[in-house]
Amino acid sequence: MSYMKDGSTRHLFVYASDGKTIVDWYMSIRSAKLHLFQVAFPGANETDFSTRLSRDFLKEGFLYKTGPRSSDGFRKRWFSLDDRKLMYMENPLDAFPRGEVFVGYKGDNYRALQGVPLGCKDQGYSFTLRTPDRPFLLSADHPYERDEWIEALSIVISRPMTPQDTYLASLLVSKKATVTSRLSIFRPS
């Protein structure tokens, strides 16, 4: 399970030794979410909520990424593409991602491209997620993994933004702005 609070994603993991307990938890969570939707939107049909009750990540797996500087090396991270939010963490079961990247619309200068910009480090099967803020340099272990990631990101990027997407973008951007402003107090004037 994942949810956002104060601009950060939190992952919760449920474990049980038998499958029935997991299914019971899953169905209980879906029922609670359905009830919340019914209270919030009393005139809506239950089928309107079906896609919001639960969903799988569009793509998950290990990739290598660099930091924002061209001198930064590639580090192995677990990535999860949750619709327009690309999260990366050190391990698949981390409660909080190390970073979250909003994946916007192609008309706003978002692209998923094979390879890396000229002059940047290339590590095997590399690709670039270009955002208006910066390029994210990524690399996979195999060419088919790289191609799957580029395809998944391209599908999201080609889809026009919804009001919910715009709201998500504001949450992620405001979190980044808050962290940056907090860090600026440590810089010399």
Salt bridges, closest charged atoms under 4 A:
ASP24 OD2 - LYS20 NZ 2.71
ASP72 OD1 - ARG69 NH2 3.24
ASP82 OD1 - ARG55 NH2 2.66
ASP83 OD1 - ARG159 NH2 2.55
GLU90 OE2 - ARG98 NH1 2.98
GLU100 OE2 - LYS85 NZ 3.96
GLU100 OE1 - LYS175 NZ 2.85
ASP133 OD2 - LYS176 NZ 3.47
ASP147 OD1 - ARG146 NE 3.14
GLU148 OE1 - LYS59 NZ 2.89
ASP165 OD2 - ARG84 NE 2.95
